Amino acid sequence: MPKVTLEQWRMLKAVVEAGGFAKAAERVHKSPSSINHAVQKLQTQLGVALLEVRGRKAELTEAGEALLRRAGHLLNDARDMENLALSLAAGIESEIALAVDQIVPQPAVIDALQRFATEFPGIRVQVHETVLDGGAELLRSGRVDLWLGPEVPAGFLGEPLGQIRLICVAHPAHPLGQAGGRFALRDLRSSREVVVRASGDTGDGDRDEPEAPQRWTVGHMSTALQIVQAGLAFAWLPECLVRQALDRGSLAAVALEAGSTRVMPFSLVFADRDRAGAATRSLGATLCSVFEERSPESEALPDWWSLARCGSRPEL
């Protein structure tokens, strides 16, 4: 059994932060004598000096500093556990699973998660990064509570949040990236394309009618971007991911006869809104709020080309 208690460490921490026993007593609403007794007993039980008084100020010894640093983690863990117990008693779930398609602008999602963490600091969040129908499979299997991505699967209702542009891009030195060019479908078929495999796919990810038989398949958008930047292939990538490179001239938009860009809407989908806990509903509402704040006011279904830099509405 432990010799010391968390309350003793809390008293010691108060003394150090306040700089003395009298001020610490005011902070924790205890008498100076009770705090002094708790700290002295702590030192006796541990067999090591934790404090030394210099003038009117109590300061940690070297050993006290090392031990209090470790005790600080214990105090934080205890506080988190108490907050979690309060949440569970109030019917708030302890963990949320969120699937986010890689086409969705990440800064907006992170902004929403940051706001959610402020309201529910003790709730664990699992974020699954998915591609294409991978998120829908997680949703249907009940492995996630929320999905943010394209194509609302049958049997579910989705809240439209916006739409993202996919741009056909290549390195400026790549034949498809040459300025002044105008390319047709046959030009794409004679060039290597890099595609991102659907996260629920166990095969090579090929579609029925591939635009480029010389296809490379990867598992993440950032990997596809690196391959394109190396001049090894062309790809259709979200404008959020490539806009800065296009502006710098380190990537070029492939000039096609038609369809150089594709527009893909995305929505927020609950696995079961009726059974969702308070935290899950709050995260869903926060995601909707963040995307609404960042979208152009005049758009019912905002065109997210204007959010390629992922700024807030005043920055658009």
Secondary structure as UniProt FT lines:
FT   HELIX           6..18
FT   HELIX           21..28
FT   HELIX           32..46
FT   STRAND          51..54
FT   TURN            55..56
FT   STRAND          57..60
FT   HELIX           62..89
FT   TURN            90..91
FT   STRAND          95..101
FT   TURN            102..103
FT   HELIX           106..119
FT   TURN            121..122
FT   STRAND          124..130
FT   TURN            132..133
FT   HELIX           134..140
FT   TURN            141..142
FT   STRAND          146..149
FT   TURN            154..155
FT   STRAND          158..170
FT   TURN            172..173
FT   HELIX           175..177
FT   TURN            179..180
FT   HELIX           185..189
FT   STRAND          193..196
FT   TURN            199..200
FT   STRAND          215..218
FT   HELIX           221..229
FT   TURN            230..231
FT   STRAND          234..238
FT   HELIX           239..248
FT   STRAND          252..253
FT   STRAND          261..270
FT   TURN            273..275
FT   HELIX           278..294
FT   TURN            297..298
FT   HELIX           304..307
FT   TURN            308..309
FT   HELIX           313..315
//
